[in-house]
Amino acid sequence: MARAFWKGVISFGMVAIPVKMYVATETHTTSFHILHKKCLSRLKQMWFCPVDNEYLPLQDTVRGYEYAAGQYVVLEESDFKKVPLKTLHSISIAGFVNAAEIDPIYFKGSHYLEPDELGVKPFSLLRQTLIKAGRVGIAKVTFQRQEHLCCLRPFENIMMLHTIHYQTDILPKDDLKPPVQELSKDELAMASALVEAMTKKFKPEDYRDQYHEALKKVIDARVKGLEIKAPREPRPAVKDLMEALRTSIETARKETAAAGRPK
């Protein structure tokens, strides 16, 4: 298990539950190096100071806040640990809501929570109470130099903390004007039948990121001096919507039968 990156307490009324927080997800990507186009040598990142007319490495820099034009105050790492917020060391629960009330647009990162040795019993009590009530906790916690809004929910035998966006983070959609289109009963019925034919249980193991596998084929081809043709772009126009739906339903049902899944 990875090392806990945050330690503190869950503040639950007058109860303080000592916990540890771990990152729950990671993103896998194909990494590339930045090279000099002329000789294909790896580059070193340097910072340039126009006052002293010199380049310098990252370790020779400091973090400064501009409090007036051209005037900066330097903050050390220890200064960030002195921010006067109780959420610096506490997951402060403000209340409880139904999980369905939180639209998915608000969710950001996911983190595991486990109790410290002294917090096993109250941690279990909170977890089981949330399961019974069908609620999640809405809280705030500070880490990575930011106070995060978050929700706590039971997850298997531990708890999960999801950071969520503040209302001010959500961009307005007022400029989006989806076209109003009248739909026939037959079209709605056919579309519903297609959704039904494609309905199945969610199994995360059934899905994988195929982009990086496909990118590896392009890389291998470039190493060998070969070319790979780009895939054709799909045609968005649908001349006969009902026929497209009917064909899609037949295909989905065949795939369901071939996979041995119940319809």
Secondary structure, DSSP 4 states (H G I P E B T S, - for coil): -PPPSEEEEEEETTEEEEEEEEE-----------B-TTT-PBP---EEETTTTEEE-GGG--EEEEEETTEEEEE-HHHHTT---GGGSEEEEEEEE-GGGS-GGGEEEEEEEEE-GGGHHHHHHHHHHHHHHT-EEEEEEEETTEEEEEEEEEETTEEEEEEE--GGGSPP-TT--PPP----HHHHHHHHHHHHHT-----GGG----HHHHHHHHHHHHHTT---PPPPPPP---S-HHHHHHHHHHHHHHHHHHHT---
